[in-house]
Amino acid sequence: MCEFKIIKKNDGSQIMEDIVILSYTENNELVCRDVLGMGEVLESSLIVDVNTINQTCVVLDHPIVKDFLNLIQKLSEHTATPSQVENIQSKLEEIKKSL
């Protein structure tokens, strides 16, 4: 059985280990659980790499990830609204200004 170390791409730190279940909630929060069902919820993270050979899962953590995943889900379901797109646009504009 593969038990993963969860590595944050942002800084390379290992944030969890012995993780066997990775899934997203309905609110697009990443749930990481060990074999006993214990674990953590990463509020706004995206899985960017899974390697079964070295048993690592790399996640990218950023506040906009959750909103982006919500929008992508709505777009794929053809239920997105213009205001949801505008919400992401405004958050990206704020990020752009801070660069």
JOGI-V975872 format. One record per residue. RES is the residue in three letters. SS is DSSP state (alpha for helix, beta for strand, coil for the rest). Layout:
RES | SS
RES | SS
This chain:
MET | coil
CYS | coil
GLU | coil
PHE | beta
LYS | beta
ILE | beta
ILE | beta
LYS | beta
LYS | coil
ASN | coil
ASP | coil
GLY | coil
SER | coil
GLN | beta
ILE | beta
MET | beta
GLU | beta
ASP | beta
ILE | beta
VAL | beta
ILE | beta
LEU | beta
SER | beta
TYR | beta
THR | coil
GLU | coil
ASN | coil
ASN | coil
GLU | coil
LEU | beta
VAL | beta
CYS | beta
ARG | beta
ASP | beta
VAL | coil
LEU | coil
GLY | coil
MET | coil
GLY | beta
GLU | beta
VAL | beta
LEU | beta
GLU | coil
SER | coil
SER | beta
LEU | beta
ILE | beta
VAL | beta
ASP | beta
VAL | beta
ASN | beta
THR | coil
ILE | coil
ASN | coil
GLN | coil
THR | beta
CYS | beta
VAL | beta
VAL | beta
LEU | beta
ASP | beta
HIS | coil
PRO | alpha
ILE | alpha
VAL | alpha
LYS | alpha
ASP | alpha
PHE | alpha
LEU | alpha
ASN | alpha
LEU | alpha
ILE | alpha
GLN | alpha
LYS | alpha
LEU | alpha
SER | alpha
GLU | coil
HIS | coil
THR | coil
ALA | coil
THR | coil
PRO | alpha
SER | alpha
GLN | alpha
VAL | alpha
GLU | alpha
ASN | alpha
ILE | alpha
GLN | alpha
SER | alpha
LYS | alpha
LEU | alpha
GLU | alpha
GLU | alpha
ILE | alpha
LYS | alpha
LYS | alpha
SER | alpha
LEU | coil
